[in-house]
Amino acid sequence: MRLLEAQEVAYEVFTYDDSITDGVGAAKAMGFEPAQVYKTLAVQLKGNEFALVMIASDRTLDLKRFARAIGLKKASMPTKRGAETATGLKSGGIGALALAHKRWGVYLDEAAKTHDAILVNAGQRGINLKVNVDDLVRVLNAKVIAVTDPPPAADAATDE
């Protein structure tokens, strides 16, 4: 929040029970669609290098697609404990705004551009901030790239 305030970026605070550790559950608890609530993933690049990738809570990161998009052959997901150790934050509370001081690359899935504002973790489980997408990109110096596929439609009709 201090980072946004220092940059004079407007935001709204939304809270939910901190026992909820996944983005879809958080979205439901806050009354938002999962597509508007973004989770931040710590992705291991090589050695002890990490990047932060922000994707909608109802989507899955395509690691190969992400690695190609940033010019690498591969990237991997650390264990839950590995992510917590690298970030210093608890799983379910990892947020790019809270990790800006690490100067890791920050990547935002292009699906975010379909919204004026998205909700992102404030760096503590149970607190999300609703921020204008363009402001978020600017403050984090995030690169917008395609790293997910749309989630399967829950009511998809079957071909007959």
Sequence and secondary structure as in RCSB ss.txt:
>XXXX:A:sequence
MRLLEAQEVAYEVFTYDDSITDGVGAAKAMGFEPAQVYKTLAVQLKGNEFALVMIASDRTLDLKRFARAIGLKKA
SMPTKRGAETATGLKSGGIGALALAHKRWGVYLDEAAKTHDAILVNAGQRGINLKVNVDDLVRVLNAKVIAVTDP
PPAADAATDE
>XXXX:A:secstr
 HHHHHTT  EEEEE  TT  SHHHHHHHHT  GGGBEEEEEEE STT EEEEEEETT    HHHHHHHTT S  
B   HHHHHHHHSS TT   TGGGGGG  EEEEEGGGGGSSEEEEE SSTTEEEEEEHHHHHHHHT EEE     
   TT     
